[in-house]
């Protein structure tokens, strides 16, 4: 967790804050306070009115941490001078932007701005004793656009460290009544930060109001995302955390399917992960990505990939374990091929989106992306058609199993009705007659084209031939 030095004129502004707090305490009227959670206990802090010009956006806020990677040059300026005009302007821009695409203005920000214009500031923000916004960064950005000159804020104790400040921000954000959630990747980063502070998975899961297994899933996803970013690097081109903001459900489904397959076949699970991540990078929808299942690469994709696009991968040599004199098998050729394909897709995407790339580099990367996408499109289409065919084959048996379950329930209800003398005999007889006709229709269809019917179909044909009336 990065710590920052006090902003310019911190001591002077701190004195103004102390003076305003004392004035509120000495006024004798009803005092406004805001309650925050700190170390598991409620903490009430005084609310005062301060000039907006003296407040600073928080460079450590979780709200736009992933989005900072959108512009590495400006992020570098922010890290070197977090309180300067350029760094603060960069933070303000990100607070107004869409989490998944920082080049676009967030409609949610405009709704917040409209609400502040119509109803004013209903909830106070929260600052440190130096005037750094802990909660209310986005509101401050909206108020500044509206031309407001002041903002109501609660003031944290002077003794609070950066660790305390981050913990308070997190507790406020995770309240269920909070109006604007963290984006998905920022939420993952907040969990990672809590783990780096030594908190256990159970404690973190409780803080984020999720189950422990969900927390483990989220940590796995962040590790995969970081791995994809690392492998996308090619010269000055590299993917960013923000590039994965819109893929939450696809990544969660990947984790579920990967975990299930890894229990029986780790290599196939790796191939599944690499192939799906390539499809996610190429921008395929959630429903398309679902068609990438075990065996997708061999059954569908390899046949339609352009010749020479991916070099033939060999079985990796065994890897020695330092200090133990042991070695473990390397990745299989299938895993190596899937990794190589995904690496090419990642690096192509990075070159297409990175600033400063020449037109020749971008066009070459875009051509590779287009070729691979066309291959994936064909493979996914074939896999989808096969999946629909399998589903159609299973519909009739599943319907019959549903009917069996309904009849079993009917048996129980019949026993109860008989015992309480509440059975409608005429209605039951009418339903049984309908059942007889349904069985006859089912038997006629089941007997067609079946030269060697199984035991169940033979019984059905025999039952339908018996006169039940």
C-alpha positions as a Python dict, from the first residue, in 0.01 Angstrom:
ca = {
    (1, 'X'): (0, 0, 0),
    (2, 'X'): (153, 329, -112),
    (3, 'X'): (179, 613, 138),
    (4, 'X'): (190, 976, 33),
    (5, 'X'): (352, 1284, 190),
    (6, 'X'): (130, 1565, 321),
    (7, 'X'): (0, 1803, 53),
    (8, 'X'): (130, 2160, 17),
    (9, 'X'): (20, 2401, 290),
    (10, 'X'): (-98, 2098, 491),
    (11, 'X'): (-18, 2259, 825),
    (12, 'X'): (-202, 2579, 733),
    (13, 'X'): (-513, 2392, 616),
    (14, 'X'): (-499, 2165, 920),
    (15, 'X'): (-519, 2475, 1142),
    (16, 'X'): (-826, 2594, 951),
    (17, 'X'): (-988, 2255, 999),
    (18, 'X'): (-916, 2259, 1375),
    (19, 'X'): (-1059, 2609, 1401),
    (20, 'X'): (-1379, 2511, 1217),
    (21, 'X'): (-1423, 2202, 1437),
    (22, 'X'): (-1380, 2409, 1753),
    (23, 'X'): (-1631, 2667, 1625),
    (24, 'X'): (-1888, 2392, 1569),
    (25, 'X'): (-1830, 2249, 1917),
    (26, 'X'): (-1856, 2594, 2079),
    (27, 'X'): (-2166, 2701, 1888),
    (28, 'X'): (-2397, 2525, 2133),
    (29, 'X'): (-2642, 2426, 1861),
    (30, 'X'): (-2720, 2082, 1718),
    (31, 'X'): (-2399, 1937, 1583),
    (32, 'X'): (-2384, 1719, 1273),
    (33, 'X'): (-2165, 1411, 1291),
    (34, 'X'): (-2090, 1122, 1057),
    (35, 'X'): (-2030, 768, 1181),
    (36, 'X'): (-1751, 556, 1035),
    (37, 'X'): (-1631, 208, 1125),
    (38, 'X'): (-1277, 178, 1251),
    (39, 'X'): (-1124, -138, 1402),
    (40, 'X'): (-1471, -288, 1420),
    (41, 'X'): (-1608, -3, 1630),
    (42, 'X'): (-1826, 298, 1533),
    (43, 'X'): (-1645, 633, 1539),
    (44, 'X'): (-1839, 960, 1533),
    (45, 'X'): (-1658, 1256, 1376),
    (46, 'X'): (-1758, 1621, 1350),
    (47, 'X'): (-1894, 1759, 1022),
    (48, 'X'): (-1782, 2104, 909),
    (49, 'X'): (-1804, 2318, 597),
    (50, 'X'): (-1476, 2367, 405),
    (51, 'X'): (-1376, 2544, 82),
    (52, 'X'): (-1364, 2301, -212),
    (53, 'X'): (-1050, 2469, -343),
    (54, 'X'): (-857, 2345, -39),
    (55, 'X'): (-962, 1980, -67),
    (56, 'X'): (-756, 1718, -250),
    (57, 'X'): (-868, 1408, -437),
    (58, 'X'): (-727, 1099, -270),
    (59, 'X'): (-450, 943, -487),
    (60, 'X'): (-490, 616, -290),
    (61, 'X'): (-865, 580, -345),
    (62, 'X'): (-979, 234, -449),
    (63, 'X'): (-1247, 381, -674),
    (64, 'X'): (-1023, 451, -973),
    (65, 'X'): (-711, 245, -898),
    (66, 'X'): (-745, 18, -1202),
    (67, 'X'): (-837, 309, -1429),
    (68, 'X'): (-506, 481, -1353),
    (69, 'X'): (-338, 223, -1578),
    (70, 'X'): (-536, 369, -1870),
    (71, 'X'): (-269, 639, -1915),
    (72, 'X'): (72, 523, -1783),
    (73, 'X'): (235, 862, -1850),
    (74, 'X'): (-20, 1054, -1642),
    (75, 'X'): (-14, 784, -1375),
    (76, 'X'): (363, 831, -1348),
    (77, 'X'): (309, 1205, -1297),
    (78, 'X'): (46, 1129, -1032),
    (79, 'X'): (284, 899, -842),
    (80, 'X'): (566, 1154, -849),
    (81, 'X'): (349, 1457, -762),
    (82, 'X'): (9, 1344, -627),
    (83, 'X'): (-92, 1692, -510),
    (84, 'X'): (17, 1887, -818),
    (85, 'X'): (-225, 2030, -1074),
    (86, 'X'): (-163, 1758, -1337),
    (87, 'X'): (-196, 1467, -1094),
    (88, 'X'): (-513, 1605, -935),
    (89, 'X'): (-659, 1684, -1278),
    (90, 'X'): (-593, 1324, -1386),
    (91, 'X'): (-776, 1194, -1078),
    (92, 'X'): (-1069, 1427, -1148),
    (93, 'X'): (-1090, 1304, -1507),
    (94, 'X'): (-1099, 940, -1396),
    (95, 'X'): (-1367, 1013, -1134),
    (96, 'X'): (-1591, 1143, -1414),
    (97, 'X'): (-1514, 857, -1654),
    (98, 'X'): (-1669, 518, -1722),
    (99, 'X'): (-1480, 246, -1529),
    (100, 'X'): (-1451, 18, -1835),
    (101, 'X'): (-1361, 297, -2079),
    (102, 'X'): (-1196, 601, -1920),
    (103, 'X'): (-1211, 786, -2252),
    (104, 'X'): (-1589, 819, -2209),
    (105, 'X'): (-1786, 1016, -1951),
    (106, 'X'): (-1982, 803, -1704),
    (107, 'X'): (-2363, 855, -1720),
    (108, 'X'): (-2374, 767, -1349),
    (109, 'X'): (-2155, 1070, -1279),
    (110, 'X'): (-2399, 1296, -1463),
    (111, 'X'): (-2688, 1149, -1261),
    (112, 'X'): (-2499, 1226, -940),
    (113, 'X'): (-2430, 1579, -1064),
    (114, 'X'): (-2798, 1630, -1148),
    (115, 'X'): (-2900, 1505, -803),
    (116, 'X'): (-2658, 1747, -634),
    (117, 'X'): (-2792, 2030, -848),
    (118, 'X'): (-3156, 1955, -761),
    (119, 'X'): (-3128, 1849, -396),
    (120, 'X'): (-2790, 1969, -276),
    (121, 'X'): (-2539, 1766, -79),
    (122, 'X'): (-2743, 1533, 143),
    (123, 'X'): (-2453, 1325, 282),
    (124, 'X'): (-2125, 1470, 406),
    (125, 'X'): (-1792, 1359, 264),
    (126, 'X'): (-1499, 1254, 478),
    (127, 'X'): (-1146, 1402, 491),
    (128, 'X'): (-817, 1365, 674),
    (129, 'X'): (-694, 1648, 896),
    (130, 'X'): (-488, 1765, 595),
    (131, 'X'): (-792, 1798, 368),
    (132, 'X'): (-752, 1477, 164),
    (133, 'X'): (-1087, 1330, 61),
    (134, 'X'): (-1138, 980, 199),
    (135, 'X'): (-1503, 955, 98),
    (136, 'X'): (-1679, 1189, -144),
    (137, 'X'): (-1415, 1220, -417),
    (138, 'X'): (-1676, 1181, -693),
    (139, 'X'): (-1914, 1421, -518),
    (140, 'X'): (-1635, 1678, -494),
    (141, 'X'): (-1573, 1646, -870),
    (142, 'X'): (-1944, 1697, -940),
    (143, 'X'): (-1971, 1994, -701),
    (144, 'X'): (-1673, 2159, -869),
    (145, 'X'): (-1841, 2124, -1209),
    (146, 'X'): (-2152, 2285, -1060),
    (147, 'X'): (-1948, 2581, -940),
    (148, 'X'): (-1992, 2509, -568),
    (149, 'X'): (-1740, 2679, -341),
    (150, 'X'): (-1769, 2460, -31),
    (151, 'X'): (-1844, 2106, 79),
    (152, 'X'): (-1967, 1949, 404),
    (153, 'X'): (-1718, 1693, 533),
    (154, 'X'): (-1649, 1487, 842),
    (155, 'X'): (-1294, 1509, 976),
    (156, 'X'): (-1095, 1200, 1075),
    (157, 'X'): (-868, 1215, 1381),
    (158, 'X'): (-522, 1361, 1330),
    (159, 'X'): (-360, 1034, 1447),
    (160, 'X'): (-496, 833, 1151),
    (161, 'X'): (-233, 667, 931),
    (162, 'X'): (-269, 581, 561),
    (163, 'X'): (-358, 227, 665),
    (164, 'X'): (-640, 363, 883),
    (165, 'X'): (-757, 592, 603),
    (166, 'X'): (-778, 306, 352),
    (167, 'X'): (-961, 84, 600),
    (168, 'X'): (-1221, 355, 665),
    (169, 'X'): (-1273, 416, 293),
    (170, 'X'): (-1324, 45, 238),
    (171, 'X'): (-1575, 9, 523),
    (172, 'X'): (-1778, 304, 391),
    (173, 'X'): (-1776, 168, 35),
    (174, 'X'): (-1896, -176, 143),
    (175, 'X'): (-2203, -47, 321),
    (176, 'X'): (-2507, -185, 138),
    (177, 'X'): (-2671, 157, 112),
    (178, 'X'): (-2377, 316, -68),
    (179, 'X'): (-2489, 462, -398),
    (180, 'X'): (-2198, 400, -631),
    (181, 'X'): (-2006, 73, -612),
    (182, 'X'): (-1642, 17, -689),
    (183, 'X'): (-1582, -118, -1038),
    (184, 'X'): (-1506, -491, -1054),
    (185, 'X'): (-1127, -472, -1089),
    (186, 'X'): (-1102, -204, -819),
    (187, 'X'): (-1292, -434, -586),
    (188, 'X'): (-1040, -712, -657),
    (189, 'X'): (-753, -471, -589),
    (190, 'X'): (-910, -370, -258),
    (191, 'X'): (-923, -737, -155),
    (192, 'X'): (-560, -782, -256),
    (193, 'X'): (-462, -480, -48),
    (194, 'X'): (-639, -620, 257),
    (195, 'X'): (-452, -950, 214),
    (196, 'X'): (-121, -760, 191),
    (197, 'X'): (-198, -606, 531),
    (198, 'X'): (-201, -954, 683),
    (199, 'X'): (-576, -1002, 716),
    (200, 'X'): (-700, -1359, 685),
    (201, 'X'): (-933, -1475, 404),
    (202, 'X'): (-1221, -1521, 650),
    (203, 'X'): (-1185, -1166, 782),
    (204, 'X'): (-1164, -1018, 430),
    (205, 'X'): (-1461, -1222, 308),
    (206, 'X'): (-1667, -1098, 602),
    (207, 'X'): (-1567, -737, 533),
    (208, 'X'): (-1673, -769, 168),
    (209, 'X'): (-1991, -956, 265),
    (210, 'X'): (-1907, -1261, 55),
    (211, 'X'): (-1837, -1628, 126),
    (212, 'X'): (-1480, -1746, 174),
    (213, 'X'): (-1498, -1953, -146),
    (214, 'X'): (-1605, -1642, -340),
    (215, 'X'): (-1306, -1454, -199),
    (216, 'X'): (-1073, -1734, -320),
    (217, 'X'): (-1239, -1714, -662),
    (218, 'X'): (-1180, -1339, -680),
    (219, 'X'): (-812, -1375, -584),
    (220, 'X'): (-767, -1645, -853),
    (221, 'X'): (-924, -1415, -1113),
    (222, 'X'): (-692, -1125, -1023),
    (223, 'X'): (-390, -1357, -1051),
    (224, 'X'): (-506, -1466, -1398),
    (225, 'X'): (-562, -1104, -1504),
    (226, 'X'): (-216, -1000, -1386),
    (227, 'X'): (-65, -1298, -1570),
    (228, 'X'): (-244, -1194, -1891),
    (229, 'X'): (-111, -839, -1857),
    (230, 'X'): (246, -960, -1797),
    (231, 'X'): (234, -1188, -2103),
    (232, 'X'): (86, -914, -2322),
    (233, 'X'): (395, -695, -2284),
    (234, 'X'): (579, -642, -2610),
    (235, 'X'): (812, -345, -2611),
    (236, 'X'): (611, -39, -2511),
    (237, 'X'): (277, -214, -2565),
    (238, 'X'): (103, -380, -2270),
    (239, 'X'): (-255, -442, -2166),
    (240, 'X'): (-398, -264, -1860),
    (241, 'X'): (-615, -365, -1567),
    (242, 'X'): (-896, -153, -1706),
    (243, 'X'): (-906, -375, -2018),
    (244, 'X'): (-1063, -651, -1805),
    (245, 'X'): (-1336, -442, -1636),
    (246, 'X'): (-1624, -569, -1852),
    (247, 'X'): (-1547, -940, -1818),
    (248, 'X'): (-1660, -1016, -1463),
    (249, 'X'): (-1915, -1288, -1541),
    (250, 'X'): (-1695, -1451, -1807),
    (251, 'X'): (-1403, -1469, -1561),
    (252, 'X'): (-1621, -1614, -1286),
    (253, 'X'): (-1759, -1882, -1519),
    (254, 'X'): (-1403, -1960, -1629),
    (255, 'X'): (-1299, -2014, -1267),
    (256, 'X'): (-1591, -2251, -1203),
    (257, 'X'): (-1526, -2459, -1515),
    (258, 'X'): (-1148, -2452, -1469),
    (259, 'X'): (-1169, -2570, -1106),
    (260, 'X'): (-1405, -2854, -1195),
    (261, 'X'): (-1184, -2978, -1480),
    (262, 'X'): (-853, -2926, -1295),
    (263, 'X'): (-959, -3178, -1031),
    (264, 'X'): (-945, -3458, -1290),
    (265, 'X'): (-720, -3326, -1570),
    (266, 'X'): (-499, -3023, -1492),
    (267, 'X'): (-356, -3005, -1847),
    (268, 'X'): (-699, -2988, -2009),
    (269, 'X'): (-799, -2727, -1753),
    (270, 'X'): (-499, -2513, -1856),
    (271, 'X'): (-591, -2547, -2224),
    (272, 'X'): (-948, -2442, -2139),
    (273, 'X'): (-823, -2136, -1947),
    (274, 'X'): (-584, -2022, -2219),
    (275, 'X'): (-838, -2069, -2498),
    (276, 'X'): (-1116, -1889, -2314),
    (277, 'X'): (-889, -1602, -2215),
    (278, 'X'): (-794, -1561, -2582),
    (279, 'X'): (-1165, -1545, -2672),
    (280, 'X'): (-1230, -1294, -2393),
    (281, 'X'): (-942, -1077, -2516),
    (282, 'X'): (-1089, -1093, -2867),
    (283, 'X'): (-1416, -955, -2732),
    (284, 'X'): (-1650, -1254, -2765),
    (285, 'X'): (-1974, -1244, -2567),
    (286, 'X'): (-2047, -1449, -2256),
    (287, 'X'): (-2277, -1686, -2446),
    (288, 'X'): (-2011, -1742, -2713),
    (289, 'X'): (-1735, -1803, -2458),
    (290, 'X'): (-1951, -2070, -2289),
    (291, 'X'): (-1923, -2285, -2602),
    (292, 'X'): (-1548, -2316, -2537),
    (293, 'X'): (-1552, -2634, -2333),
    (294, 'X'): (-1315, -2925, -2276),
    (295, 'X'): (-1180, -3045, -2612),
    (296, 'X'): (-1280, -2728, -2801),
    (297, 'X'): (-928, -2673, -2932),
    (298, 'X'): (-891, -3022, -3085),
    (299, 'X'): (-1250, -3064, -3206),
    (300, 'X'): (-1315, -2723, -3355),
    (301, 'X'): (-1041, -2458, -3334),
    (302, 'X'): (-729, -2629, -3464),
    (303, 'X'): (-896, -2716, -3795),
    (304, 'X'): (-983, -2352, -3876),
    (305, 'X'): (-676, -2163, -3748),
    (306, 'X'): (-476, -2015, -4037),
    (307, 'X'): (-175, -2227, -4132),
    (308, 'X'): (143, -2106, -3966),
    (309, 'X'): (-37, -1872, -3726),
    (310, 'X'): (89, -2066, -3426),
    (311, 'X'): (415, -2253, -3441),
    (312, 'X'): (387, -2620, -3358),
    (313, 'X'): (442, -2648, -2984),
    (314, 'X'): (649, -2927, -2834),
    (315, 'X'): (631, -3095, -2497),
    (316, 'X'): (817, -2867, -2256),
    (317, 'X'): (1120, -3018, -2088),
    (318, 'X'): (1096, -3114, -1724),
    (319, 'X'): (1158, -2834, -1476),
    (320, 'X'): (1410, -2883, -1194),
    (321, 'X'): (1318, -2774, -844),
    (322, 'X'): (1610, -2576, -692),
    (323, 'X'): (1753, -2717, -373),
    (324, 'X'): (1563, -3046, -385),
    (325, 'X'): (1734, -3226, -671),
    (326, 'X'): (1392, -3307, -816),
    (327, 'X'): (1223, -3227, -1143),
    (328, 'X'): (860, -3198, -1245),
    (329, 'X'): (713, -3259, -1591),
    (330, 'X'): (682, -2956, -1818),
    (331, 'X'): (360, -2849, -1981),
    (332, 'X'): (216, -3079, -2245),
    (333, 'X'): (227, -2983, -2612),
    (334, 'X'): (-145, -2899, -2600),
    (335, 'X'): (-96, -2657, -2312),
    (336, 'X'): (209, -2502, -2481),
    (337, 'X'): (14, -2448, -2806),
    (338, 'X'): (-279, -2290, -2622),
    (339, 'X'): (-45, -2060, -2429),
    (340, 'X'): (134, -1955, -2745),
    (341, 'X'): (-192, -1874, -2922),
    (342, 'X'): (-314, -1672, -2624),
    (343, 'X'): (19, -1489, -2600),
    (344, 'X'): (-5, -1381, -2964),
    (345, 'X'): (-362, -1261, -2912),
    (346, 'X'): (-267, -1068, -2596),
    (347, 'X'): (30, -898, -2759),
    (348, 'X'): (-170, -813, -3071),
    (349, 'X'): (-443, -654, -2858),
    (350, 'X'): (-179, -459, -2664),
    (351, 'X'): (-20, -325, -2985),
    (352, 'X'): (-357, -224, -3130),
    (353, 'X'): (-459, -27, -2820),
    (354, 'X'): (-122, 113, -2709),
    (355, 'X'): (-42, 478, -2785),
    (356, 'X'): (276, 549, -2976),
    (357, 'X'): (262, 240, -3200),
    (358, 'X'): (332, 298, -3569),
    (359, 'X'): (53, 244, -3822),
    (360, 'X'): (244, -52, -3963),
    (361, 'X'): (268, -219, -3622),
    (362, 'X'): (-99, -153, -3550),
    (363, 'X'): (-217, -281, -3887),
    (364, 'X'): (-11, -599, -3852),
    (365, 'X'): (-148, -661, -3503),
    (366, 'X'): (-503, -587, -3618),
    (367, 'X'): (-466, -833, -3909),
    (368, 'X'): (-354, -1106, -3670),
    (369, 'X'): (-646, -1028, -3438),
    (370, 'X'): (-891, -1042, -3728),
    (371, 'X'): (-754, -1376, -3852),
    (372, 'X'): (-774, -1538, -3510),
    (373, 'X'): (-1118, -1392, -3444),
    (374, 'X'): (-1252, -1534, -3771),
    (375, 'X'): (-1115, -1876, -3673),
    (376, 'X'): (-1270, -1854, -3326),
    (377, 'X'): (-1598, -1739, -3480),
    (378, 'X'): (-1614, -2046, -3705),
    (379, 'X'): (-1514, -2282, -3424),
    (380, 'X'): (-1762, -2134, -3176),
    (381, 'X'): (-2040, -2153, -3437),
    (382, 'X'): (-1971, -2525, -3493),
    (383, 'X'): (-1947, -2591, -3119),
    (384, 'X'): (-2275, -2405, -3065),
    (385, 'X'): (-2454, -2609, -3333),
    (386, 'X'): (-2327, -2933, -3181),
    (387, 'X'): (-2436, -2818, -2834),
    (388, 'X'): (-2785, -2736, -2962),
    (389, 'X'): (-2805, -3080, -3126),
    (390, 'X'): (-2703, -3251, -2801),
    (391, 'X'): (-2962, -3047, -2617),
    (392, 'X'): (-3238, -3148, -2860),
    (393, 'X'): (-3141, -3513, -2813),
    (394, 'X'): (-3184, -3474, -2437),
    (395, 'X'): (-3512, -3280, -2435),
    (396, 'X'): (-3747, -3581, -2472),
    (397, 'X'): (-3576, -3793, -2201),
    (398, 'X'): (-3568, -3493, -1967),
    (399, 'X'): (-3938, -3425, -2022),
    (400, 'X'): (-4018, -3787, -1941),
    (401, 'X'): (-3808, -3771, -1622),
    (402, 'X'): (-4002, -3458, -1522),
    (403, 'X'): (-4327, -3651, -1578),
    (404, 'X'): (-4199, -3936, -1361),
    (405, 'X'): (-4115, -3692, -1082),
    (406, 'X'): (-4465, -3540, -1110),
    (407, 'X'): (-4628, -3887, -1089),
    (408, 'X'): (-4419, -3968, -779),
    (409, 'X'): (-4545, -3647, -617),
    (410, 'X'): (-4897, -3742, -721),
    (411, 'X'): (-4865, -4076, -539),
    (412, 'X'): (-4790, -3898, -214),
    (413, 'X'): (-5075, -3649, -261),
    (414, 'X'): (-5314, -3935, -343),
    (415, 'X'): (-5225, -4114, -18),
    (416, 'X'): (-5288, -3795, 182),
    (417, 'X'): (-5620, -3729, 6),
    (418, 'X'): (-5739, -4085, 69),
    (419, 'X'): (-5645, -4062, 436),
    (420, 'X'): (-5837, -3736, 482),
    (421, 'X'): (-6132, -3844, 262),
    (422, 'X'): (-6081, -3531, 49),
    (423, 'X'): (-6012, -3688, -291),
    (424, 'X'): (-6221, -3568, -586),
    (425, 'X'): (-6280, -3908, -744),
    (426, 'X'): (-6432, -3775, -1066),
    (427, 'X'): (-6149, -3529, -1128),
    (428, 'X'): (-5889, -3796, -1055),
    (429, 'X'): (-6059, -4040, -1296),
    (430, 'X'): (-6062, -3775, -1568),
    (431, 'X'): (-5690, -3709, -1514),
    (432, 'X'): (-5613, -4082, -1530),
    (433, 'X'): (-5800, -4106, -1862),
    (434, 'X'): (-5587, -3820, -1995),
    (435, 'X'): (-5277, -4007, -1876),
    (436, 'X'): (-5386, -4318, -2068),
    (437, 'X'): (-5419, -4118, -2391),
    (438, 'X'): (-5084, -3947, -2334),
    (439, 'X'): (-4911, -4283, -2280),
    (440, 'X'): (-5064, -4419, -2602),
    (441, 'X'): (-4940, -4118, -2800),
    (442, 'X'): (-4595, -4151, -2643),
    (443, 'X'): (-4583, -4522, -2724),
    (444, 'X'): (-4676, -4464, -3088),
    (445, 'X'): (-4390, -4215, -3131),
    (446, 'X'): (-4142, -4424, -2930),
    (447, 'X'): (-4215, -4736, -3143),
    (448, 'X'): (-4146, -4563, -3476),
    (449, 'X'): (-3813, -4646, -3634),
    (450, 'X'): (-3696, -4851, -3337),
    (451, 'X'): (-3609, -5200, -3462),
    (452, 'X'): (-3461, -5318, -3133),
    (453, 'X'): (-3637, -5125, -2854),
    (454, 'X'): (-3488, -5134, -2508),
    (455, 'X'): (-3656, -5265, -2195),
    (456, 'X'): (-3827, -4938, -2113),
    (457, 'X'): (-3969, -4882, -2461),
    (458, 'X'): (-4089, -5247, -2479),
    (459, 'X'): (-4279, -5195, -2154),
    (460, 'X'): (-4426, -4871, -2285),
    (461, 'X'): (-4549, -5039, -2605),
    (462, 'X'): (-4699, -5325, -2406),
    (463, 'X'): (-4869, -5091, -2156),
    (464, 'X'): (-5019, -4884, -2435),
    (465, 'X'): (-5171, -5193, -2598),
    (466, 'X'): (-5359, -5293, -2282),
    (467, 'X'): (-5721, -5170, -2269),
    (468, 'X'): (-5738, -4951, -1959),
    (469, 'X'): (-6100, -4859, -1989),
}
